[in-house]
Amino acid sequence: MKAVKRAGSAELERLYKALAKMDAPADIAALLEDMCTIREIDEMAQRLNVARLLLDDMPYTAITEKTGVSATTIARVAKALNYGAGGYRQVLTDQ
C-alpha cells in the first residue's frame, strides 16, 4: 500500500493565506464545501462547540449528553485547548 504524501510547507502556506483573506462567512462556507466533505465540516463545527463548552467549564459527561460527541473527541479537544497552538482560544475569545 502506497503512503499518501502530505502537503508541503508551500501548499500549507497557500491554504493559510486563502483562509486569511476571506472575511465573509458565506465565502468561507463555499470554500469549505468545495474542499471538505459535509462530515468533515460537521466534525470541525462539533469540535469548536466542544471547545466552547470546555472553556465554559462544562464536564465531559454533560458535553457528551448535550452534543453526542464521544469522550475521546472531548479529550482530544481538551488536549488541544491545553497544549495546542492556541487556535481554539483565539477564535472563541473573539466571538
C-alpha positions in Angstrom: 0.0 0.0 0.0 1.4 3.4 -1.0 1.6 6.0 1.6 -0.2 9.3 1.0 2.2 12.2 0.6 1.5 15.0 3.0 1.2 18.6 1.9 4.4 20.5 1.9 5.0 23.9 3.5 4.3 25.8 0.3 0.9 24.1 -0.1 0.0 24.7 3.6 1.1 28.3 3.3 -1.2 28.7 0.3 -4.1 27.3 2.2 -3.5 29.5 5.3 -3.3 32.6 3.0 -6.5 31.6 1.2 -8.3 31.3 4.6 -6.8 34.5 5.9 -8.0 36.7 3.1 -11.7 35.6 3.4 -13.9 37.8 5.6 -17.4 36.8 4.7 -18.8 33.6 6.4 -20.6 32.7 3.1 -17.2 32.8 1.2 -15.6 30.6 3.9 -18.6 28.2 3.8 -18.2 27.9 0.0 -14.5 27.1 0.2 -15.1 24.5 3.0 -17.9 22.9 1.0 -15.6 22.7 -2.1 -12.6 21.3 -0.1 -14.2 19.1 2.6 -17.0 16.6 2.9 -20.1 17.5 4.8 -19.0 15.1 7.6 -15.6 16.8 7.9 -17.3 20.3 8.2 -19.7 18.9 10.8 -16.9 17.4 12.8 -15.0 20.7 12.8 -18.1 22.6 13.9 -18.7 20.0 16.7 -15.1 20.3 17.9 -15.4 24.1 18.0 -18.6 23.7 20.0 -16.9 21.2 22.4 -14.0 23.7 22.9 -16.5 26.4 23.8 -18.3 24.1 26.3 -14.9 23.1 27.9 -14.0 26.8 28.2 -17.3 27.3 30.0 -16.2 24.5 32.4 -18.8 22.0 31.4 -18.0 18.5 32.5 -17.3 15.8 29.9 -20.4 13.8 30.7 -22.6 16.9 30.3 -20.9 17.7 26.9 -21.5 14.1 25.7 -25.1 14.3 26.8 -25.6 17.7 25.1 -23.7 17.0 21.9 -23.5 13.3 21.4 -19.7 13.7 20.9 -17.6 10.9 22.3 -15.4 11.3 25.4 -12.4 10.6 23.1 -13.2 13.6 21.0 -13.8 15.7 24.0 -10.4 14.7 25.4 -8.7 15.4 22.1 -10.2 18.9 22.1 -9.2 19.4 25.7 -5.7 18.5 24.9 -5.6 21.0 22.1 -7.0 23.7 24.4 -4.4 23.0 27.0 -1.3 22.1 24.9 -2.1 23.1 21.3 -1.3 26.1 19.2 -4.0 28.4 20.7 -6.3 28.4 17.8 -9.4 27.4 19.6 -8.9 30.1 22.3 -8.2 32.8 19.7 -11.4 32.2 17.8 -13.6 31.6 20.8 -12.4 34.7 22.7 -13.0 36.8 19.6 -16.7 35.7 19.3 
